[in-house]
């Protein structure tokens, strides 16, 4: 975290998301509370189906409708005016109109989704897809030059050539870096990384995680990391929230939670981590 006192960037209060019928709904997210401060990496941890990704999608009202619906709670978002060095008006995102949400999605809250091969559009070049967000939110910027710069910032070689490539011409690690470049296109305040290393081998995983940590420092980013991998959490997260069956069952500083877990579910997650001596 930053040496200066961090400001509260995101405050989720009593979030509820249901799926299925209104009479007997599946409570995918059940009265969840969590916070993210400026400049920190927060991990949301749990097994598949625990409600992590749905909680993250709710931040910008991206829960798929009509199958899912946000039925309760508030999400307060305090975007940072980085150019002016002062905060801007606090927003309650669940109460915003669709036109107002479009000004936040990608511009203030950006997402890195799982499986970059399926998230990238196969019929457009990587540079065009990065440029789409720039054209929408940053008028007057030279799109091609900025896209190439972003690709260079995430460590891709020969960025101008990479910008002209189609997703299938890139390796999995390069695709994920391109996804990160796309997410950074509008210099967001909050980066939501949903299982960003799932489909990658361990060497590339390490590179991607190191890149996220570096971007946090150089771009004054806050990161919400969605993962089931406690090894990743131990490496880079400042704080952790543990989810089970749609609820937050434990939270705290990462070292404290991992060294002395209090909830049985957290203990079971830790016991499930493979160990070489076994």
Phi, psi and omega in degrees: 000164182291152179291325177287159180297120183287150176262155180287120181264318184222134179226107180261126185233116172061036183293131177230127177230127181244153172234156177085204186290155178286335181283326180219070187283157168272120183273085183293323176229122191237091177055061183266137175236134168200162183228152174226130178260162182297135174080009181247160174252119180246132180256136173249112193243144175167167180285171179302135180088005182279347178108007184297304185295322179295322176299317181293318179296330181294336183303324179245023180053052179254012178297129183296124178251153004272001182301317180246156180208138175275116187252351181193164177103174177223147177231110180261126182236125181247086181295152182260132173273087189296325182291326184265344180076020180224157180283155175252181186300139178288138183245143171256097195295328182292342180264002183277150174285164181301320180295326178285324178295326180296336178282343181262317183298122180086324182274318180247323176238116183241152185238141165248112185270165176295159173052077182302331181297328179265342180277328178281143180281122186290345186261359178239149178292160179299317180298320179296318182292323175293320182293338181301315179292324179295315179297326183283319189248346186229069182295141180094351179273140177288107192297310184297318180294320181291322178297318178295321179296318180296320178296323176292322181297329181265011170086020178272132180287152178046064187300327180295320178290319179298323180298333181272355183276155173267155184308322183291346179274357182250152174287171180300318179294321178292322177298318180293322176296323177295322177296320178294318177301319179297317180294330181274357190304328182248019176053060185290165175273326183234126177249120178262113182254103184267102182047058188290350183240014187303312188264015187249152176286166191297326180294315179290324176306313181299318179297317181294318179294319177297323178295317180298318179296318179294319180294326176302320181284313188283335184247006179056046183269149162255143184232130170257112183259118177263123183198161170249000186266105182289339175295318177297316180302315181298327184285319193232346187274141175279316179226162183220141170243130180257126182250143175209126179053042175082002181239152170277117183259342179199148178206161178156186175296142188304311182300319182294314182294318184284328180279325183221067180297142182258331184266144181300324181295318178298319178298320179293321177300316180293322179291338180278351179291125180297141178236138186298323184288350176263000000 
